[in-house]
Amino acid sequence: MKNMNLKVILFASIFVVLAFSLTTSFAFAHPHSGQVLINGHIHEPQTEITPLTGMIALEKSTIFFHSPKENSLPWAFVEGNIANHVEGYPVIIQIFKNNDAVHFAQTNVEEDGDYEYKFRVLNSDGNNTTKIFDGDYLVKIFKVVYLNQESVI
């Protein structure tokens, strides 16, 4: 029962942090090492860690997403691998355009730490094509991770 209460408290904490993040300013980041050139812009790597307890934390990565006008592919995706993920917590994904939230999702993390979320950027119905995503977006990815991987049994 104590373990269940801890999970409820931690999950509630995640939602509080997510709600708080909607009111903060945005920073360009990319979860790869080194500078990344995307659509003519350089994005410095940046990851924010917010401790939830002495053992686990909420890790937030912000990446740049561009859906070009000439795009003809219907799908885009967010994927990654979490080396120190906490079992039982999904990855939360928020997509923003011009600081306005346009899409929210969550996806499970596999045992090996892999996650993937696929979403439509283009909808085709016969001869009618509708762009769901067009232009530049910020994607915030929230993951629950262990603070010190070596202390995990």
N, CA and C atoms as an extended XYZ file, in Angstrom:
459
Properties=species:S:1:pos:R:3:atomname:S:1:resname:S:1:resid:I:1 pbc="F F F"
N         0.821       -1.190        0.000 N   MET     1
C         0.000        0.000        0.000 CA  MET     1
C         0.872        1.263        0.000 C   MET     1
N         1.965        1.226        0.769 N   LYS     2
C         2.876        2.371        0.816 CA  LYS     2
C         3.484        2.644       -0.555 C   LYS     2
N         3.840        1.570       -1.284 N   ASN     3
C         4.402        1.709       -2.630 CA  ASN     3
C         3.389        2.352       -3.570 C   ASN     3
N         2.114        1.959       -3.437 N   MET     4
C         1.057        2.519       -4.281 CA  MET     4
C         0.879        4.009       -3.981 C   MET     4
N         0.910        4.387       -2.680 N   ASN     5
C         0.791        5.804       -2.315 CA  ASN     5
C         1.948        6.613       -2.881 C   ASN     5
N         3.152        6.049       -2.857 N   LEU     6
C         4.322        6.732       -3.405 CA  LEU     6
C         4.151        6.968       -4.900 C   LEU     6
N         3.657        5.966       -5.622 N   LYS     7
C         3.444        6.127       -7.070 CA  LYS     7
C         2.397        7.196       -7.360 C   LYS     7
N         1.318        7.238       -6.547 N   VAL     8
C         0.281        8.252       -6.743 CA  VAL     8
C         0.862        9.645       -6.511 C   VAL     8
N         1.662        9.796       -5.462 N   ILE     9
C         2.271       11.088       -5.162 CA  ILE     9
C         3.224       11.498       -6.283 C   ILE     9
N         4.038       10.564       -6.762 N   LEU    10
C         4.988       10.885       -7.824 CA  LEU    10
C         4.279       11.244       -9.119 C   LEU    10
N         3.218       10.505       -9.456 N   PHE    11
C         2.488       10.787      -10.687 CA  PHE    11
C         1.808       12.151      -10.592 C   PHE    11
N         1.261       12.471       -9.405 N   ALA    12
C         0.658       13.788       -9.204 CA  ALA    12
C         1.721       14.879       -9.334 C   ALA    12
N         2.927       14.609       -8.832 N   SER    13
C         4.031       15.565       -8.945 CA  SER    13
C         4.381       15.827      -10.398 C   SER    13
N         4.364       14.774      -11.210 N   ILE    14
C         4.661       14.929      -12.637 CA  ILE    14
C         3.664       15.888      -13.271 C   ILE    14
N         2.382       15.714      -12.972 N   PHE    15
C         1.372       16.586      -13.558 CA  PHE    15
C         1.519       18.026      -13.081 C   PHE    15
N         1.908       18.228      -11.830 N   VAL    16
C         2.134       19.581      -11.336 CA  VAL    16
C         3.288       20.226      -12.104 C   VAL    16
N         4.375       19.477      -12.300 N   VAL    17
C         5.518       20.002      -13.051 CA  VAL    17
C         5.117       20.288      -14.494 C   VAL    17
N         4.309       19.412      -15.091 N   LEU    18
C         3.857       19.641      -16.469 CA  LEU    18
C         3.014       20.907      -16.554 C   LEU    18
N         2.113       21.108      -15.589 N   ALA    19
C         1.275       22.303      -15.593 CA  ALA    19
C         2.135       23.548      -15.412 C   ALA    19
N         3.146       23.476      -14.525 N   PHE    20
C         4.050       24.596      -14.308 CA  PHE    20
C         4.843       24.909      -15.569 C   PHE    20
N         5.216       23.881      -16.312 N   SER    21
C         6.046       24.090      -17.501 CA  SER    21
C         5.310       24.866      -18.583 C   SER    21
N         3.996       24.859      -18.561 N   LEU    22
C         3.237       25.601      -19.563 CA  LEU    22
C         3.378       27.110      -19.373 C   LEU    22
N         3.786       27.538      -18.166 N   THR    23
C         3.890       28.963      -17.891 CA  THR    23
C         5.310       29.485      -17.990 C   THR    23
N         6.280       28.621      -18.250 N   THR    24
C         7.669       29.063      -18.321 CA  THR    24
C         8.042       29.434      -19.746 C   THR    24
N         9.154       30.134      -19.891 N   SER    25
C         9.620       30.473      -21.229 CA  SER    25
C        10.243       29.246      -21.884 C   SER    25
N        10.393       29.318      -23.179 N   PHE    26
C        10.865       28.172      -23.929 CA  PHE    26
C        12.341       28.325      -24.274 C   PHE    26
N        13.044       27.208      -24.286 N   ALA    27
C        14.448       27.193      -24.672 CA  ALA    27
C        14.624       26.196      -25.796 C   ALA    27
N        15.415       26.571      -26.805 N   PHE    28
C        15.698       25.637      -27.877 CA  PHE    28
C        16.713       24.618      -27.382 C   PHE    28
N        16.448       23.354      -27.640 N   ALA    29
C        17.369       22.301      -27.215 CA  ALA    29
C        17.215       21.118      -28.144 C   ALA    29
N        18.176       20.243      -28.079 N   HIS    30
C        18.117       19.004      -28.840 CA  HIS    30
C        18.812       17.942      -28.010 C   HIS    30
N        18.235       16.733      -27.884 N   PRO    31
C        18.784       15.755      -26.949 CA  PRO    31
C        19.998       14.984      -27.459 C   PRO    31
N        20.734       15.527      -28.403 N   HIS    32
C        21.943       14.878      -28.886 CA  HIS    32
C        23.141       15.701      -28.442 C   HIS    32
N        24.305       15.064      -28.378 N   SER    33
C        25.497       15.799      -27.954 CA  SER    33
C        25.975       16.715      -29.071 C   SER    33
N        26.557       17.849      -28.693 N   GLY    34
C        27.086       18.794      -29.670 CA  GLY    34
C        26.004       19.692      -30.241 C   GLY    34
N        26.410       20.614      -31.096 N   GLN    35
C        25.452       21.498      -31.740 CA  GLN    35
C        24.765       20.758      -32.878 C   GLN    35
N        23.473       21.016      -33.038 N   VAL    36
C        22.699       20.360      -34.078 CA  VAL    36
C        22.109       21.433      -34.988 C   VAL    36
N        22.349       21.326      -36.297 N   LEU    37
C        21.822       22.264      -37.266 CA  LEU    37
C        20.524       21.706      -37.838 C   LEU    37
N        19.409       22.411      -37.595 N   ILE    38
C        18.108       21.996      -38.105 CA  ILE    38
C        17.463       23.201      -38.765 C   ILE    38
N        17.130       23.061      -40.044 N   ASN    39
C        16.442       24.110      -40.784 CA  ASN    39
C        17.166       25.458      -40.663 C   ASN    39
N        18.501       25.418      -40.732 N   GLY    40
C        19.274       26.639      -40.684 CA  GLY    40
C        19.477       27.224      -39.300 C   GLY    40
N        19.005       26.562      -38.250 N   HIS    41
C        19.169       27.043      -36.880 CA  HIS    41
C        20.075       26.081      -36.113 C   HIS    41
N        20.927       26.639      -35.274 N   ILE    42
C        21.757       25.791      -34.416 CA  ILE    42
C        21.066       25.666      -33.063 C   ILE    42
N        20.968       24.443      -32.583 N   HIS    43
C        20.320       24.160      -31.306 CA  HIS    43
C        21.328       23.540      -30.363 C   HIS    43
N        21.554       24.195      -29.228 N   GLU    44
C        22.473       23.691      -28.221 CA  GLU    44
C        21.772       22.595      -27.411 C   GLU    44
N        22.508       21.541      -27.044 N   PRO    45
C        21.900       20.502      -26.216 CA  PRO    45
C        21.548       21.056      -24.841 C   PRO    45
N        20.357       20.686      -24.343 N   GLN    46
C        19.931       21.129      -23.022 CA  GLN    46
C        18.933       20.125      -22.467 C   GLN    46
N        19.156       19.722      -21.241 N   THR    47
C        18.230       18.840      -20.538 CA  THR    47
C        18.034       19.412      -19.150 C   THR    47
N        16.790       19.477      -18.705 N   GLU    48
C        16.478       19.952      -17.360 CA  GLU    48
C        16.097       18.762      -16.498 C   GLU    48
N        16.627       18.710      -15.284 N   ILE    49
C        16.317       17.648      -14.330 CA  ILE    49
C        15.656       18.283      -13.113 C   ILE    49
N        14.470       17.779      -12.743 N   THR    50
C        13.761       18.241      -11.553 CA  THR    50
C        13.597       17.059      -10.613 C   THR    50
N        14.338       17.037       -9.488 N   PRO    51
C        14.216       15.915       -8.546 CA  PRO    51
C        12.787       15.804       -8.001 C   PRO    51
N        12.289       14.578       -7.923 N   LEU    52
C        10.975       14.311       -7.341 CA  LEU    52
C        11.134       13.714       -5.944 C   LEU    52
N        12.139       12.875       -5.778 N   THR    53
C        12.511       12.290       -4.487 CA  THR    53
C        14.034       12.256       -4.459 C   THR    53
N        14.600       11.604       -3.465 N   GLY    54
C        16.046       11.467       -3.415 CA  GLY    54
C        16.590       10.501       -4.442 C   GLY    54
N        15.704        9.672       -5.035 N   MET    55
C        16.157        8.653       -5.988 CA  MET    55
C        15.739        8.908       -7.424 C   MET    55
N        14.601        9.574       -7.647 N   ILE    56
C        14.108        9.746       -9.020 CA  ILE    56
C        13.859       11.219       -9.330 C   ILE    56
N        13.809       11.505      -10.634 N   ALA    57
C        13.620       12.884      -11.085 CA  ALA    57
C        12.816       12.906      -12.383 C   ALA    57
N        12.309       14.078      -12.710 N   LEU    58
C        11.642       14.313      -13.990 CA  LEU    58
C        12.663       14.960      -14.913 C   LEU    58
N        12.933       14.321      -16.054 N   GLU    59
C        13.879       14.840      -17.042 CA  GLU    59
C        13.077       15.429      -18.193 C   GLU    59
N        13.368       16.695      -18.539 N   LYS    60
C        12.660       17.367      -19.632 CA  LYS    60
C        13.654       17.706      -20.730 C   LYS    60
N        13.346       17.257      -21.939 N   SER    61
C        14.122       17.617      -23.122 CA  SER    61
C        13.202       18.409      -24.041 C   SER    61
N        13.742       19.440      -24.671 N   THR    62
C        12.971       20.221      -25.637 CA  THR    62
C        13.688       20.135      -26.970 C   THR    62
N        12.976       19.706      -27.984 N   ILE    63
C        13.570       19.573      -29.309 CA  ILE    63
C        12.787       20.399      -30.315 C   ILE    63
N        13.425       20.730      -31.391 N   PHE    64
C        12.834       21.496      -32.478 CA  PHE    64
C        12.275       20.524      -33.514 C   PHE    64
N        11.072       20.805      -34.011 N   PHE    65
C        10.448       19.981      -35.056 CA  PHE    65
C         9.987       20.906      -36.169 C   PHE    65
N        10.324       20.563      -37.404 N   HIS    66
C         9.909       21.352      -38.562 CA  HIS    66
C         9.177       20.454      -39.549 C   HIS    66
N         7.974       20.854      -39.926 N   SER    67
C         7.196       20.153      -40.938 CA  SER    67
C         7.143       21.061      -42.168 C   SER    67
N         7.923       20.723      -43.216 N   PRO    68
C         8.026       21.623      -44.375 CA  PRO    68
C         6.737       21.677      -45.201 C   PRO    68
N         6.558       22.770      -45.916 N   LYS    69
C         5.370       22.944      -46.770 CA  LYS    69
C         5.261       21.843      -47.817 C   LYS    69
N         6.411       21.377      -48.324 N   GLU    70
C         6.396       20.366      -49.383 CA  GLU    70
C         6.302       18.937      -48.853 C   GLU    70
N         6.090       18.774      -47.547 N   ASN    71
C         5.998       17.439      -46.963 CA  ASN    71
C         4.850       16.639      -47.587 C   ASN    71
N         5.129       15.391      -47.984 N   SER    72
C         4.087       14.513      -48.530 CA  SER    72
C         3.927       13.246      -47.697 C   SER    72
N         4.675       13.140      -46.607 N   LEU    73
C         4.581       11.961      -45.740 CA  LEU    73
C         3.530       12.195      -44.652 C   LEU    73
N         2.694       11.197      -44.356 N   PRO    74
C         1.599       11.401      -43.410 CA  PRO    74
C         1.998       11.342      -41.934 C   PRO    74
N         3.166       10.769      -41.607 N   TRP    75
C         3.517       10.521      -40.211 CA  TRP    75
C         4.812       11.212      -39.798 C   TRP    75
N         4.887       11.566      -38.531 N   ALA    76
C         6.126       11.998      -37.881 CA  ALA    76
C         6.193       11.209      -36.580 C   ALA    76
N         7.352       11.226      -35.927 N   PHE    77
C         7.449       10.475      -34.676 CA  PHE    77
C         8.465       11.090      -33.741 C   PHE    77
N         8.265       10.789      -32.454 N   VAL    78
C         9.200       11.131      -31.394 CA  VAL    78
C         9.688        9.798      -30.863 C   VAL    78
N        11.006        9.599      -30.829 N   GLU    79
C        11.538        8.333      -30.336 CA  GLU    79
C        12.800        8.586      -29.542 C   GLU    79
N        13.174        7.617      -28.731 N   GLY    80
C        14.405        7.751      -27.967 CA  GLY    80
C        14.637        6.530      -27.111 C   GLY    80
N        15.697        6.612      -26.317 N   ASN    81
C        16.034        5.553      -25.375 CA  ASN    81
C        16.430        6.207      -24.063 C   ASN    81
N        15.882        5.690      -22.979 N   ILE    82
C        16.165        6.206      -21.646 CA  ILE    82
C        17.007        5.160      -20.927 C   ILE    82
N        18.262        5.487      -20.659 N   ALA    83
C        19.180        4.525      -20.032 CA  ALA    83
C        18.801        4.236      -18.589 C   ALA    83
N        18.183        5.182      -17.912 N   ASN    84
C        17.905        5.040      -16.489 CA  ASN    84
C        16.429        5.279      -16.160 C   ASN    84
N        15.529        4.767      -17.002 N   HIS    85
C        14.098        5.027      -16.799 CA  HIS    85
C        13.564        4.282      -15.575 C   HIS    85
N        12.535        4.876      -14.966 N   VAL    86
C        11.859        4.271      -13.826 CA  VAL    86
C        10.657        3.515      -14.363 C   VAL    86
N        10.628        2.227      -14.121 N   GLU    87
C         9.552        1.371      -14.628 CA  GLU    87
C         8.199        1.843      -14.113 C   GLU    87
N         7.212        1.798      -14.993 N   GLY    88
C         5.845        2.157      -14.620 CA  GLY    88
C         5.448        3.581      -14.956 C   GLY    88
N         6.384        4.395      -15.457 N   TYR    89
C         6.084        5.779      -15.800 CA  TYR    89
C         6.200        5.968      -17.305 C   TYR    89
N         5.144        6.510      -17.945 N   PRO    90
C         5.203        6.737      -19.393 CA  PRO    90
C         6.014        7.979      -19.722 C   PRO    90
N         6.320        8.154      -21.000 N   VAL    91
C         6.912        9.386      -21.521 CA  VAL    91
C         5.749       10.299      -21.902 C   VAL    91
N         5.819       11.554      -21.455 N   ILE    92
C         4.794       12.549      -21.781 CA  ILE    92
C         5.378       13.463      -22.855 C   ILE    92
N         4.594       13.724      -23.907 N   ILE    93
C         5.048       14.537      -25.036 CA  ILE    93
C         4.083       15.713      -25.212 C   ILE    93
N         4.649       16.918      -25.300 N   GLN    94
C         3.855       18.125      -25.534 CA  GLN    94
C         4.420       18.822      -26.768 C   GLN    94
N         3.537       19.221      -27.689 N   ILE    95
C         3.972       19.909      -28.910 CA  ILE    95
C         3.367       21.314      -28.918 C   ILE    95
N         4.238       22.321      -29.155 N   PHE    96
C         3.834       23.725      -29.125 CA  PHE    96
C         4.176       24.404      -30.440 C   PHE    96
N         3.286       25.311      -30.860 N   LYS    97
C         3.559       26.181      -32.013 CA  LYS    97
C         3.307       27.609      -31.550 C   LYS    97
N         4.311       28.481      -31.702 N   ASN    98
C         4.191       29.879      -31.259 CA  ASN    98
C         3.748       29.971      -29.799 C   ASN    98
N         4.322       29.126      -28.958 N   ASN    99
C         4.048       29.073      -27.517 CA  ASN    99
C         2.637       28.603      -27.170 C   ASN    99
N         1.876       28.121      -28.139 N   ASP   100
C         0.547       27.571      -27.892 CA  ASP   100
C         0.602       26.049      -27.979 C   ASP   100
N         0.016       25.374      -27.006 N   ALA   101
C        -0.028       23.912      -27.018 CA  ALA   101
C        -0.949       23.456      -28.143 C   ALA   101
N        -0.445       22.511      -28.978 N   VAL   102
C        -1.256       22.010      -30.086 CA  VAL   102
C        -1.476       20.498      -30.025 C   VAL   102
N        -0.673       19.791      -29.213 N   HIS   103
C        -0.823       18.332      -29.165 CA  HIS   103
C        -0.167       17.797      -27.892 C   HIS   103
N        -0.864       16.882      -27.215 N   PHE   104
C        -0.325       16.206      -26.038 CA  PHE   104
C        -0.458       14.710      -26.237 C   PHE   104
N         0.501       13.950      -25.725 N   ALA   105
C         0.436       12.494      -25.848 CA  ALA   105
C         1.276       11.852      -24.752 C   ALA   105
N         1.083       10.568      -24.584 N   GLN   106
C         1.982        9.791      -23.738 CA  GLN   106
C         2.199        8.443      -24.400 C   GLN   106
N         3.368        7.861      -24.132 N   THR   107
C         3.694        6.563      -24.695 CA  THR   107
C         4.465        5.765      -23.655 C   THR   107
N         4.331        4.467      -23.713 N   ASN   108
C         5.007        3.594      -22.759 CA  ASN   108
C         6.482        3.459      -23.093 C   ASN   108
N         7.265        3.089      -22.088 N   VAL   109
C         8.688        2.836      -22.244 CA  VAL   109
C         8.892        1.324      -22.183 C   VAL   109
N         9.596        0.788      -23.172 N   GLU   110
C         9.877       -0.652      -23.204 CA  GLU   110
C        10.902       -1.008      -22.125 C   GLU   110
N        11.055       -2.290      -21.847 N   GLU   111
C        12.002       -2.748      -20.821 CA  GLU   111
C        13.429       -2.283      -21.091 C   GLU   111
N        13.799       -2.168      -22.374 N   ASP   112
C        15.157       -1.738      -22.716 CA  ASP   112
C        15.314       -0.212      -22.737 C   ASP   112
N        14.253        0.520      -22.371 N   GLY   113
C        14.310        1.973      -22.320 CA  GLY   113
C        13.854        2.675      -23.590 C   GLY   113
N        13.544        1.927      -24.646 N   ASP   114
C        13.089        2.541      -25.900 CA  ASP   114
C        11.655        3.058      -25.771 C   ASP   114
N        11.391        4.177      -26.442 N   TYR   115
C        10.024        4.677      -26.561 CA  TYR   115
C         9.849        5.271      -27.948 C   TYR   115
N         8.600        5.265      -28.424 N   GLU   116
C         8.279        5.844      -29.724 CA  GLU   116
C         6.829        6.285      -29.719 C   GLU   116
N         6.581        7.467      -30.263 N   TYR   117
C         5.224        7.973      -30.443 CA  TYR   117
C         5.112        8.459      -31.880 C   TYR   117
N         4.162        7.911      -32.616 N   LYS   118
C         3.939        8.272      -34.013 CA  LYS   118
C         2.659        9.101      -34.091 C   LYS   118
N         2.702       10.199      -34.873 N   PHE   119
C         1.519       11.053      -34.999 CA  PHE   119
C         1.389       11.560      -36.433 C   PHE   119
N         0.151       11.847      -36.810 N   ARG   120
C        -0.132       12.319      -38.167 CA  ARG   120
C         0.260       13.781      -38.324 C   ARG   120
N         0.907       14.082      -39.449 N   VAL   121
C         1.217       15.459      -39.803 CA  VAL   121
C         0.482       15.871      -41.074 C   VAL   121
N        -0.055       14.876      -41.792 N   LEU   122
C        -0.743       15.116      -43.055 CA  LEU   122
C        -1.883       14.106      -43.163 C   LEU   122
N        -3.056       14.577      -43.539 N   ASN   123
C        -4.215       13.704      -43.682 CA  ASN   123
C        -4.684       13.765      -45.133 C   ASN   123
N        -4.837       12.611      -45.752 N   SER   124
C        -5.303       12.544      -47.142 CA  SER   124
C        -6.597       11.758      -47.219 C   SER   124
N        -7.591       12.358      -47.862 N   ASP   125
C        -8.879       11.713      -48.072 CA  ASP   125
C        -9.233       11.898      -49.548 C   ASP   125
N        -8.867       10.897      -50.339 N   GLY   126
C        -9.067       11.013      -51.780 CA  GLY   126
C        -8.169       12.097      -52.342 C   GLY   126
N        -8.759       13.111      -52.988 N   ASN   127
C        -7.988       14.222      -53.547 CA  ASN   127
C        -7.823       15.376      -52.564 C   ASN   127
N        -8.416       15.260      -51.379 N   ASN   128
C        -8.356       16.323      -50.382 CA  ASN   128
C        -7.231       16.038      -49.379 C   ASN   128
N        -6.240       16.932      -49.310 N   THR   129
C        -5.111       16.785      -48.387 CA  THR   129
C        -5.148       17.919      -47.376 C   THR   129
N        -5.047       17.556      -46.103 N   THR   130
C        -5.060       18.537      -45.018 CA  THR   130
C        -3.765       18.434      -44.227 C   THR   130
N        -3.066       19.564      -44.081 N   LYS   131
C        -1.852       19.596      -43.269 CA  LYS   131
C        -2.265       19.796      -41.807 C   LYS   131
N        -1.914       18.836      -40.962 N   ILE   132
C        -2.195       18.930      -39.540 CA  ILE   132
C        -1.085       19.723      -38.859 C   ILE   132
N         0.161       19.497      -39.276 N   PHE   133
C         1.330       20.221      -38.769 CA  PHE   133
C         2.023       20.866      -39.964 C   PHE   133
N         2.319       22.161      -39.850 N   ASP   134
C         2.997       22.877      -40.924 CA  ASP   134
C         3.841       23.965      -40.289 C   ASP   134
N         5.146       23.922      -40.507 N   GLY   135
C         6.018       24.952      -39.960 CA  GLY   135
C         6.863       24.459      -38.803 C   GLY   135
N         7.182       25.386      -37.889 N   ASP   136
C         8.092       25.110      -36.783 CA  ASP   136
C         7.344       24.857      -35.481 C   ASP   136
N         7.848       23.892      -34.705 N   TYR   137
C         7.249       23.494      -33.433 CA  TYR   137
C         8.335       23.200      -32.417 C   TYR   137
N         7.982       23.321      -31.146 N   LEU   138
C         8.813       22.837      -30.053 CA  LEU   138
C         8.146       21.604      -29.480 C   LEU   138
N         8.936       20.586      -29.224 N   VAL   139
C         8.428       19.344      -28.644 CA  VAL   139
C         9.108       19.165      -27.295 C   VAL   139
N         8.303       19.097      -26.232 N   LYS   140
C         8.833       18.848      -24.891 CA  LYS   140
C         8.571       17.385      -24.552 C   LYS   140
N         9.628       16.719      -24.090 N   ILE   141
C         9.558       15.296      -23.766 CA  ILE   141
C         9.897       15.147      -22.288 C   ILE   141
N         8.973       14.578      -21.515 N   PHE   142
C         9.152       14.390      -20.081 CA  PHE   142
C         9.316       12.908      -19.773 C   PHE   142
N        10.386       12.582      -18.998 N   LYS   143
C        10.691       11.198      -18.643 CA  LYS   143
C        10.998       11.129      -17.151 C   LYS   143
N        10.549       10.063      -16.475 N   VAL   144
C        10.913        9.846      -15.076 CA  VAL   144
C        12.136        8.935      -15.068 C   VAL   144
N        13.220        9.420      -14.428 N   VAL   145
C        14.508        8.722      -14.454 CA  VAL   145
C        15.067        8.589      -13.045 C   VAL   145
N        15.983        7.630      -12.888 N   TYR   146
C        16.724        7.523      -11.633 CA  TYR   146
C        17.806        8.582      -11.618 C   TYR   146
N        18.018        9.210      -10.476 N   LEU   147
C        19.059       10.228      -10.347 CA  LEU   147
C        20.454        9.616      -10.390 C   LEU   147
N        20.628        8.445       -9.791 N   ASN   148
C        21.932        7.801       -9.729 CA  ASN   148
C        21.758        6.351      -10.181 C   ASN   148
N        22.089        6.064      -11.421 N   GLN   149
C        21.874        4.718      -12.002 CA  GLN   149
C        22.598        3.631      -11.212 C   GLN   149
N        23.747        3.955      -10.614 N   GLU   150
C        24.522        2.952       -9.894 CA  GLU   150
C        23.815        2.442       -8.634 C   GLU   150
N        22.897        3.260       -8.069 N   SER   151
C        22.212        2.853       -6.838 CA  SER   151
C        21.005        1.972       -7.108 C   SER   151
N        20.655        1.772       -8.403 N   VAL   152
C        19.506        0.949       -8.767 CA  VAL   152
C        19.915       -0.512       -8.729 C   VAL   152
N        19.114       -1.322       -8.037 N   ILE   153
C        19.422       -2.760       -7.913 CA  ILE   153
C        18.833       -3.506       -9.090 C   ILE   153
